[in-house]
Amino acid sequence: MKRVDVVYVLLFDENNENVLMVKNKGIKESYYTLPGGAVEQGQTLKEAAIREVKEETGLDVKVDGIFTVSEAFFKQKGHHAIFFTFFGEIVGGEINILYPEEIEEVIWMEKDLAEDSLHNPEELKGVINNNPSTPYIFRGKLTVKTSQNDRTYI
């Protein structure tokens, strides 16, 4: 199976009551998700998250901290997807759909309704209200030097 990394960004309104969602055009029917998409080769997770939000919503964001990490197997596509959802903050831009062939609308949705679209397991119901965060750290480009006895990472 091919590994695919996917990033999403959780953005709250100024009152922390609503979540920014995008309505994607599906094959059979449309569906809501957080703004996000696949990580392109050579991009960090953070870079991909910022790019995807801009492409799907027209907004400029900064991201900091991980909300959730999950994974799924898509047997039909032969993909093993890892989903990284960041916390984000809007820092500029305005809502504008740049790819109308992919995105039908961008809306602010009540947190409880938005959470239903996140497909988290039942035991995580309400996690969107707790705002747990795990730091995201990009460790740079690592080179492996090997000797006969050990490995050193620099």
Residue pairs with C-beta under 8 A, 6 or more apart in sequence:
1 73
1 78
1 79
1 80
2 78
2 79
2 80
3 79
3 80
3 81
3 82
4 38
4 79
4 80
4 81
4 82
5 38
5 39
5 45
5 48
5 81
5 82
5 84
6 36
6 37
6 38
6 39
6 81
6 82
6 83
6 84
7 36
7 37
7 39
7 45
7 48
7 49
7 52
7 83
7 84
7 85
7 86
8 33
8 34
8 35
8 36
8 49
8 52
8 83
8 84
8 85
8 86
9 34
9 35
9 36
9 49
9 52
9 53
9 61
9 63
9 85
9 86
9 87
9 88
10 19
10 34
10 67
10 85
10 86
10 87
10 88
10 128
11 19
11 20
11 34
11 35
11 53
11 59
11 61
11 88
11 89
11 90
12 18
12 19
12 20
12 111
13 19
13 20
13 108
17 110
17 111
18 108
18 109
18 110
18 111
18 114
19 34
19 108
19 109
19 110
19 111
19 114
19 115
19 128
20 34
20 35
20 57
20 59
20 90
20 106
20 107
20 108
20 109
21 32
21 33
21 34
21 35
21 106
21 107
21 108
21 109
21 114
21 117
22 32
22 33
22 34
22 35
22 56
22 57
22 103
22 105
22 106
23 30
23 31
23 32
23 103
23 104
23 105
23 106
23 107
24 30
24 31
24 32
24 33
24 102
24 103
24 104
25 101
25 102
25 103
25 104
30 104
31 117
32 109
32 114
32 117
33 117
34 85
34 114
34 117
34 118
35 52
35 53
35 56
35 57
35 106
36 49
36 52
36 53
36 56
36 85
37 48
37 52
37 55
37 56
38 48
39 45
39 48
40 48
40 51
43 51
44 138
45 84
45 86
45 136
45 138
46 63
46 86
46 136
46 138
49 61
49 63
49 84
49 86
49 88
50 60
50 61
50 62
50 63
53 59
53 60
53 61
53 88
54 60
54 61
54 93
54 98
55 98
55 99
56 97
56 98
56 99
56 102
56 103
56 106
57 93
57 95
57 96
57 97
57 106
58 93
58 94
58 95
58 96
58 97
58 98
58 106
59 90
59 92
59 93
59 94
59 95
60 90
60 91
60 92
60 93
61 88
61 89
61 90
61 91
62 88
62 89
62 91
63 86
63 87
63 88
63 89
63 136
64 86
64 87
64 88
64 89
64 133
64 136
65 86
65 87
65 133
65 134
65 135
65 136
66 84
66 85
66 86
66 87
66 133
66 134
66 135
66 136
67 85
67 86
67 87
67 131
67 132
67 133
68 83
68 85
68 118
68 120
68 124
68 127
69 82
69 83
69 84
69 85
70 82
70 83
70 85
70 120
71 80
71 81
71 82
71 83
72 80
72 81
72 83
73 79
73 80
73 81
74 80
74 81
85 118
86 136
87 131
87 133
95 106
97 103
97 104
97 105
97 106
109 117
111 128
111 129
112 128
114 128
115 125
115 126
115 127
115 128
118 128
120 127
142 153
142 154
143 153
143 154
144 151
144 153
145 151
145 152
145 153
145 154
